[in-house]
Amino acid sequence: MNLTFEGFLKGYCRELSGQQSLSFRKLVERATTVAPRVAEPLFLLALAQGKAEYVLGLSEGSWMEEDYRGVLSLYSQAGNMASLCAKSELPNRYANVWRAYRGVKEKPAANRRVNALMRKRTLKALEESGVTRYGLCRALHLNKGNVYAYLAGNDSKVSRETARRIMKYAEERSAQEGAGRPVRVAG
């Protein structure tokens, strides 16, 4: 996924404002009335699109104006969005928008790291239980190619939820085997 900060901001503004339009006039109206949480991503979007002065004018006389002036001043010093979001003087509400973006952008890599940890436990449990990879795929109704690739080390082939299901199944079968109960694998 190649999510840009501007693309994230557009989606976030739509979500927080409850409307599909990205009209700055409409977003400022929503921020000053029923959707105040859209104020921060709205101004960051305006900065990203070079429309900060326009949005500042739209917010004149509202509770957002002073904040917007301060952030615009910081942006002038920083020179770019990443530097602005790294500034310690940036109000936390704006920094939280950047952190939300980083969380969404880095989620696939985090999922791969978690899948790798679960894969290690799964392989150990499969070995202890005697369940074959084929039997595992049949029992859980999973695509053999994806499961085999995942168990061979490609941590992006299955979702975190599927990796968890595989691990849980393997550990349950391993526990049954260890308790002296026979393991019945469909197949």
Phi and psi restraints in degrees (value plus and minus 20) as a CYANA .aco file:
   2 ASN   PHI    -133.1   -93.1
   2 ASN   PSI      46.6    86.6
   3 LEU   PHI    -101.0   -61.0
   3 LEU   PSI     105.9   145.9
   4 THR   PHI    -113.1   -73.1
   4 THR   PSI     142.0   182.0
   5 PHE   PHI     -83.6   -43.6
   5 PHE   PSI     -60.5   -20.5
   6 GLU   PHI     -83.6   -43.6
   6 GLU   PSI     -62.3   -22.3
   7 GLY   PHI     -82.2   -42.2
   7 GLY   PSI     -61.3   -21.3
   8 PHE   PHI     -81.5   -41.5
   8 PHE   PSI     -65.3   -25.3
   9 LEU   PHI     -81.5   -41.5
   9 LEU   PSI     -58.9   -18.9
  10 LYS   PHI     -81.0   -41.0
  10 LYS   PSI     -68.2   -28.2
  11 GLY   PHI     -84.6   -44.6
  11 GLY   PSI     -59.7   -19.7
  12 TYR   PHI     -86.5   -46.5
  12 TYR   PSI     -61.3   -21.3
  13 CYS   PHI     -83.5   -43.5
  13 CYS   PSI     -61.8   -21.8
  14 ARG   PHI     -81.3   -41.3
  14 ARG   PSI     -65.7   -25.7
  15 GLU   PHI     -83.5   -43.5
  15 GLU   PSI     -68.4   -28.4
  16 LEU   PHI     -93.3   -53.3
  16 LEU   PSI     -49.2    -9.2
  17 SER   PHI    -106.2   -66.2
  17 SER   PSI     -39.6     0.4
  18 GLY   PHI      55.0    95.0
  18 GLY   PSI       1.8    41.8
  19 GLN   PHI    -158.4  -118.4
  19 GLN   PSI     137.4   177.4
  20 GLN   PHI    -107.3   -67.3
  20 GLN   PSI     -39.6     0.4
  21 SER   PHI     -92.6   -52.6
  21 SER   PSI     120.9   160.9
  22 LEU   PHI    -127.9   -87.9
  22 LEU   PSI       4.1    44.1
  23 SER   PHI     -84.9   -44.9
  23 SER   PSI     103.1   143.1
  24 PHE   PHI     -80.3   -40.3
  24 PHE   PSI     -57.0   -17.0
  25 ARG   PHI     -80.3   -40.3
  25 ARG   PSI     -66.9   -26.9
  26 LYS   PHI     -87.5   -47.5
  26 LYS   PSI     -58.8   -18.8
  27 LEU   PHI     -86.5   -46.5
  27 LEU   PSI     -60.7   -20.7
  28 VAL   PHI     -83.9   -43.9
  28 VAL   PSI     -61.5   -21.5
  29 GLU   PHI     -80.4   -40.4
  29 GLU   PSI     -64.1   -24.1
  30 ARG   PHI     -85.2   -45.2
  30 ARG   PSI     -60.0   -20.0
  31 ALA   PHI     -84.9   -44.9
  31 ALA   PSI     -55.0   -15.0
  32 THR   PHI    -104.7   -64.7
  32 THR   PSI     -30.0    10.0
  33 THR   PHI    -137.9   -97.9
  33 THR   PSI     -99.9   -59.9
  34 VAL   PHI    -124.4   -84.4
  34 VAL   PSI     -31.1     8.9
  35 ALA   PHI    -154.2  -114.2
  35 ALA   PSI      46.8    86.8
  36 PRO   PHI     -83.5   -43.5
  36 PRO   PSI     -42.4    -2.4
  37 ARG   PHI     -88.2   -48.2
  37 ARG   PSI     -36.0     4.0
  38 VAL   PHI     -99.4   -59.4
  38 VAL   PSI     -30.2     9.8
  39 ALA   PHI     -77.6   -37.6
  39 ALA   PSI     -66.4   -26.4
  40 GLU   PHI     -90.5   -50.5
  40 GLU   PSI     -72.7   -32.7
  41 PRO   PHI     -83.3   -43.3
  41 PRO   PSI     -50.3   -10.3
  42 LEU   PHI     -80.0   -40.0
  42 LEU   PSI     -68.2   -28.2
  43 PHE   PHI     -90.7   -50.7
  43 PHE   PSI     -55.6   -15.6
  44 LEU   PHI     -84.6   -44.6
  44 LEU   PSI     -57.3   -17.3
  45 LEU   PHI     -84.3   -44.3
  45 LEU   PSI     -61.7   -21.7
  46 ALA   PHI     -81.4   -41.4
  46 ALA   PSI     -61.4   -21.4
  47 LEU   PHI     -82.1   -42.1
  47 LEU   PSI     -65.1   -25.1
  48 ALA   PHI     -83.2   -43.2
  48 ALA   PSI     -50.8   -10.8
  49 GLN   PHI    -118.4   -78.4
  49 GLN   PSI     -15.1    24.9
  50 GLY   PHI      52.1    92.1
  50 GLY   PSI       7.1    47.1
  51 LYS   PHI    -136.5   -96.5
  51 LYS   PSI       0.5    40.5
  52 ALA   PHI     -81.2   -41.2
  52 ALA   PSI     -63.4   -23.4
  53 GLU   PHI     -83.0   -43.0
  53 GLU   PSI     -59.8   -19.8
  54 TYR   PHI     -82.3   -42.3
  54 TYR   PSI     -67.3   -27.3
  55 VAL   PHI     -87.8   -47.8
  55 VAL   PSI     -56.2   -16.2
  56 LEU   PHI     -79.6   -39.6
  56 LEU   PSI     -62.9   -22.9
  57 GLY   PHI     -83.6   -43.6
  57 GLY   PSI     -59.4   -19.4
  58 LEU   PHI     -86.4   -46.4
  58 LEU   PSI     -49.6    -9.6
  59 SER   PHI    -110.5   -70.5
  59 SER   PSI     -19.1    20.9
  60 GLU   PHI     -74.0   -34.0
  60 GLU   PSI     110.4   150.4
  61 GLY   PHI      64.9   104.9
  61 GLY   PSI     -24.2    15.8
  62 SER   PHI    -116.9   -76.9
  62 SER   PSI     153.4   193.4
  63 TRP   PHI     -86.7   -46.7
  63 TRP   PSI     -37.0     3.0
  64 MET   PHI    -105.9   -65.9
  64 MET   PSI     -39.6     0.4
  65 GLU   PHI     -76.9   -36.9
  65 GLU   PSI     -68.8   -28.8
  66 GLU   PHI     -82.5   -42.5
  66 GLU   PSI     -63.8   -23.8
  67 ASP   PHI     -79.3   -39.3
  67 ASP   PSI     -65.8   -25.8
  68 TYR   PHI     -81.7   -41.7
  68 TYR   PSI     -60.0   -20.0
  69 ARG   PHI     -83.3   -43.3
  69 ARG   PSI     -62.9   -22.9
  70 GLY   PHI     -83.6   -43.6
  70 GLY   PSI     -63.3   -23.3
  71 VAL   PHI     -88.7   -48.7
  71 VAL   PSI     -57.8   -17.8
  72 LEU   PHI     -82.6   -42.6
  72 LEU   PSI     -60.0   -20.0
  73 SER   PHI     -83.7   -43.7
  73 SER   PSI     -64.2   -24.2
  74 LEU   PHI     -82.1   -42.1
  74 LEU   PSI     -60.0   -20.0
  75 TYR   PHI     -83.7   -43.7
  75 TYR   PSI     -59.3   -19.3
  76 SER   PHI     -81.3   -41.3
  76 SER   PSI     -57.5   -17.5
  77 GLN   PHI     -92.5   -52.5
  77 GLN   PSI     -60.3   -20.3
  78 ALA   PHI     -93.6   -53.6
  78 ALA   PSI     -61.8   -21.8
  79 GLY   PHI      72.5   112.5
  79 GLY   PSI     -47.6    -7.6
  80 ASN   PHI    -170.4  -130.4
  80 ASN   PSI     148.0   188.0
  81 MET   PHI     -85.4   -45.4
  81 MET   PSI     -63.6   -23.6
  82 ALA   PHI     -82.8   -42.8
  82 ALA   PSI     -61.5   -21.5
  83 SER   PHI     -87.5   -47.5
  83 SER   PSI     -59.0   -19.0
  84 LEU   PHI     -79.5   -39.5
  84 LEU   PSI     -67.7   -27.7
  85 CYS   PHI     -89.9   -49.9
  85 CYS   PSI     -38.1     1.9
  86 ALA   PHI    -107.4   -67.4
  86 ALA   PSI     -31.9     8.1
  87 LYS   PHI     -88.9   -48.9
  87 LYS   PSI     114.2   154.2
  88 SER   PHI     -91.8   -51.8
  88 SER   PSI     -41.1    -1.1
  89 GLU   PHI     -98.8   -58.8
  89 GLU   PSI     -33.3     6.7
  90 LEU   PHI     -84.3   -44.3
  90 LEU   PSI     108.0   148.0
  91 PRO   PHI     -74.2   -34.2
  91 PRO   PSI     121.7   161.7
  92 ASN   PHI     -75.8   -35.8
  92 ASN   PSI     -53.8   -13.8
  93 ARG   PHI     -81.3   -41.3
  93 ARG   PSI     -54.3   -14.3
  94 TYR   PHI     -98.3   -58.3
  94 TYR   PSI     -60.3   -20.3
  95 ALA   PHI     -83.2   -43.2
  95 ALA   PSI     -52.6   -12.6
  96 ASN   PHI     -84.1   -44.1
  96 ASN   PSI     -53.7   -13.7
  97 VAL   PHI     -84.4   -44.4
  97 VAL   PSI     -63.7   -23.7
  98 TRP   PHI     -82.5   -42.5
  98 TRP   PSI     -63.1   -23.1
  99 ARG   PHI     -83.6   -43.6
  99 ARG   PSI     -58.1   -18.1
 100 ALA   PHI     -82.6   -42.6
 100 ALA   PSI     -61.9   -21.9
 101 TYR   PHI     -81.6   -41.6
 101 TYR   PSI     -68.1   -28.1
 102 ARG   PHI     -80.8   -40.8
 102 ARG   PSI     -57.6   -17.6
 103 GLY   PHI     -82.4   -42.4
 103 GLY   PSI     -63.1   -23.1
 104 VAL   PHI     -88.7   -48.7
 104 VAL   PSI     -63.4   -23.4
 105 LYS   PHI     -86.0   -46.0
 105 LYS   PSI     -55.5   -15.5
 106 GLU   PHI    -113.1   -73.1
 106 GLU   PSI     -20.4    19.6
 107 LYS   PHI     -79.2   -39.2
 107 LYS   PSI     -64.9   -24.9
 108 PRO   PHI     -78.6   -38.6
 108 PRO   PSI     -61.0   -21.0
 109 ALA   PHI     -86.6   -46.6
 109 ALA   PSI     -58.7   -18.7
 110 ALA   PHI     -84.5   -44.5
 110 ALA   PSI     -61.6   -21.6
 111 ASN   PHI     -81.1   -41.1
 111 ASN   PSI     -60.6   -20.6
 112 ARG   PHI     -84.1   -44.1
 112 ARG   PSI     -58.8   -18.8
 113 ARG   PHI     -84.3   -44.3
 113 ARG   PSI     -63.3   -23.3
 114 VAL   PHI     -86.0   -46.0
 114 VAL   PSI     -62.4   -22.4
 115 ASN   PHI     -79.7   -39.7
 115 ASN   PSI     -58.5   -18.5
 116 ALA   PHI     -83.0   -43.0
 116 ALA   PSI     -60.6   -20.6
 117 LEU   PHI     -86.4   -46.4
 117 LEU   PSI     -61.4   -21.4
 118 MET   PHI     -88.2   -48.2
 118 MET   PSI     -54.5   -14.5
 119 ARG   PHI     -80.0   -40.0
 119 ARG   PSI     -61.6   -21.6
 120 LYS   PHI     -80.4   -40.4
 120 LYS   PSI     -66.5   -26.5
 121 ARG   PHI     -84.9   -44.9
 121 ARG   PSI     -58.5   -18.5
 122 THR   PHI     -84.3   -44.3
 122 THR   PSI     -66.6   -26.6
 123 LEU   PHI     -81.5   -41.5
 123 LEU   PSI     -60.1   -20.1
 124 LYS   PHI     -84.0   -44.0
 124 LYS   PSI     -65.8   -25.8
 125 ALA   PHI     -85.9   -45.9
 125 ALA   PSI     -58.0   -18.0
 126 LEU   PHI     -83.6   -43.6
 126 LEU   PSI     -61.6   -21.6
 127 GLU   PHI     -83.4   -43.4
 127 GLU   PSI     -62.6   -22.6
 128 GLU   PHI     -88.9   -48.9
 128 GLU   PSI     -53.7   -13.7
 129 SER   PHI    -105.5   -65.5
 129 SER   PSI     -45.2    -5.2
 130 GLY   PHI      62.7   102.7
 130 GLY   PSI     -15.1    24.9
 131 VAL   PHI     -93.6   -53.6
 131 VAL   PSI     114.1   154.1
 132 THR   PHI    -103.0   -63.0
 132 THR   PSI     142.2   182.2
 133 ARG   PHI     -83.8   -43.8
 133 ARG   PSI     -58.7   -18.7
 134 TYR   PHI     -83.2   -43.2
 134 TYR   PSI     -64.2   -24.2
 135 GLY   PHI     -82.7   -42.7
 135 GLY   PSI     -58.8   -18.8
 136 LEU   PHI     -81.7   -41.7
 136 LEU   PSI     -67.1   -27.1
 137 CYS   PHI     -81.7   -41.7
 137 CYS   PSI     -62.1   -22.1
 138 ARG   PHI     -86.6   -46.6
 138 ARG   PSI     -63.7   -23.7
 139 ALA   PHI     -85.1   -45.1
 139 ALA   PSI     -56.3   -16.3
 140 LEU   PHI    -119.5   -79.5
 140 LEU   PSI     -19.2    20.8
 141 HIS   PHI      35.9    75.9
 141 HIS   PSI      32.2    72.2
 142 LEU   PHI    -132.5   -92.5
 142 LEU   PSI     136.4   176.4
 143 ASN   PHI     -87.2   -47.2
 143 ASN   PSI     101.2   141.2
 144 LYS   PHI     -80.5   -40.5
 144 LYS   PSI     -64.1   -24.1
 145 GLY   PHI     -79.1   -39.1
 145 GLY   PSI     -64.5   -24.5
 146 ASN   PHI     -87.8   -47.8
 146 ASN   PSI     -62.1   -22.1
 147 VAL   PHI     -86.9   -46.9
 147 VAL   PSI     -64.2   -24.2
 148 TYR   PHI     -81.5   -41.5
 148 TYR   PSI     -63.4   -23.4
 149 ALA   PHI     -83.6   -43.6
 149 ALA   PSI     -62.7   -22.7
 150 TYR   PHI     -80.5   -40.5
 150 TYR   PSI     -68.5   -28.5
 151 LEU   PHI     -88.7   -48.7
 151 LEU   PSI     -40.7    -0.7
 152 ALA   PHI    -105.2   -65.2
 152 ALA   PSI     -27.1    12.9
 153 GLY   PHI     105.5   145.5
 153 GLY   PSI     -23.6    16.4
 154 ASN   PHI    -109.2   -69.2
 154 ASN   PSI      73.2   113.2
 155 ASP   PHI     -94.0   -54.0
 155 ASP   PSI     -23.0    17.0
 156 SER   PHI    -116.6   -76.6
 156 SER   PSI     -21.5    18.5
 157 LYS   PHI     -97.9   -57.9
 157 LYS   PSI     -39.6     0.4
 158 VAL   PHI    -151.7  -111.7
 158 VAL   PSI     134.6   174.6
 159 SER   PHI     -93.2   -53.2
 159 SER   PSI     147.9   187.9
 160 ARG   PHI     -81.9   -41.9
 160 ARG   PSI     -59.1   -19.1
 161 GLU   PHI     -84.1   -44.1
 161 GLU   PSI     -62.8   -22.8
 162 THR   PHI     -87.3   -47.3
 162 THR   PSI     -61.5   -21.5
 163 ALA   PHI     -80.2   -40.2
 163 ALA   PSI     -59.3   -19.3
 164 ARG   PHI     -85.3   -45.3
 164 ARG   PSI     -62.1   -22.1
 165 ARG   PHI     -81.1   -41.1
 165 ARG   PSI     -63.6   -23.6
 166 ILE   PHI     -82.2   -42.2
 166 ILE   PSI     -67.3   -27.3
 167 MET   PHI     -82.5   -42.5
 167 MET   PSI     -65.0   -25.0
 168 LYS   PHI     -80.8   -40.8
 168 LYS   PSI     -65.4   -25.4
 169 TYR   PHI     -80.0   -40.0
 169 TYR   PSI     -68.5   -28.5
 170 ALA   PHI     -83.0   -43.0
 170 ALA   PSI     -61.1   -21.1
 171 GLU   PHI     -89.3   -49.3
 171 GLU   PSI     -57.5   -17.5
 172 GLU   PHI     -83.0   -43.0
 172 GLU   PSI     -62.9   -22.9
 173 ARG   PHI     -87.2   -47.2
 173 ARG   PSI     -56.2   -16.2
 174 SER   PHI     -85.7   -45.7
 174 SER   PSI     -61.2   -21.2
 175 ALA   PHI     -85.6   -45.6
 175 ALA   PSI     -59.3   -19.3
 176 GLN   PHI     -84.4   -44.4
 176 GLN   PSI     -61.9   -21.9
 177 GLU   PHI     -84.4   -44.4
 177 GLU   PSI     -61.1   -21.1
 178 GLY   PHI     -88.3   -48.3
 178 GLY   PSI     -45.4    -5.4
 179 ALA   PHI    -106.2   -66.2
 179 ALA   PSI     -18.8    21.2
 180 GLY   PHI      67.3   107.3
 180 GLY   PSI     -17.2    22.8
 181 ARG   PHI    -107.3   -67.3
 181 ARG   PSI     119.9   159.9
 182 PRO   PHI     -88.6   -48.6
 182 PRO   PSI     127.2   167.2
 183 VAL   PHI    -119.9   -79.9
 183 VAL   PSI     107.4   147.4
 184 ARG   PHI    -129.2   -89.2
 184 ARG   PSI      97.7   137.7
 185 VAL   PHI    -130.7   -90.7
 185 VAL   PSI     107.1   147.1
 186 ALA   PHI     -81.9   -41.9
 186 ALA   PSI     119.1   159.1
